[in-house]
Amino acid sequence: MIALVLLLFGAAVPAVGASSLSKGGGTYYHPYPTNVQQGDLVFGYSPDLSIMPGHWTHVGIIALYDSSVGDWIVIEAKPSDGVSMTTLREFLSRYPEVAIKRVSTDATTKYYAVYFAYSQLGKPYNYNYLAKPQVFDSAYYCSELVWAAYMWASNGRINLDTNPGWSWTYGYAVAPQEVYDSPWTYLIYYHKA
């Protein structure tokens, strides 16, 4: 299935086989969400990252369902792996509290948001949270990636940054909480382990 996505996206990114995707090694259990769609945003809360402003500490974009692993694939940016893919089960298992929000837009825009995120695979993690987020950047942090994906896919119409520009809480950055609070999104799944 992932090879098919490579062909559809036309991206020159190495294929990721089922054996290289994590099957879930975290410590938290959440009922598996049943109404997931391509382009949905998955959020995690980690008490270990309590210095981050807002409640939610991580976000990724749901890319596709891979029948070879029996799971949805999430594209995310993490300090350890940069922009990479993981299974939804693995993502959910890492956090005691999770949510999935849907972006209020058409399927074509969601497809292109995933395409954008997919084309960033392999880029390093962006540790510069103080700079203004960039749609086309050489590195991404998690919420910058999903923000940029929807900005690009919608030609700037969908800005998931609730506080664009400078704010005392978030500086110039776009934080996971700002994406969660965006009026462009609505909740479809929530669970606290």
C-alpha positions, 0 to 999 in steps of 0.5 A: 500500500505504501508503494502505491502511495509513493506512486500516487504522490510521486515523491522520491522518498524511500519506501517504508515497509511494515517491518520498519513501522512501530506496532505500538510500544508505549504504555497507554491503551486507548480504544481504537478510533473507528471514524478516522479519515485522511487529513485528520489531526491526532494530538497527544498530551505528555506531562513530561513536556509541561513547559510547553504552553497549552495542554496538547504537546504533540500533533501529527497528520493522519495520512492513509490506511495501510492494510499491510499493517492493519493501521492508519499511518501518521506523519509527524515531526519528532526530535528523535526522527525528524519528519517520519511515519508511525502507526496510529496505534503507536502514536496513541500508545505514547500518550495518556491523553489523546484526541483527533480533530477533523479539519473543516475542508474538502477531501481534495484539500486534505489529500494535498495537505497529506501530500505536502507532509509526505513530501517533507519525510526525512527532513530534520526536526526544527528546534527553533521555536522562536522563529516565525513558522515557514511553509517551506522550511528545511526542518519542521517541528510537529505543529509547524508541519501540520500548519504548513501542510494545510497552509500549502494545500489551501493556498493560505486559506486554512491557517491553523495557527490560532494566534498568527504573529506574535503572542506572549504565550506562544511567541511567533511559533504555532503550538499544538494547542493553537492547532487544537483550538483552531476554528477550522477543526472539530473534535471527532475522538477523545480518550484519557487513559 
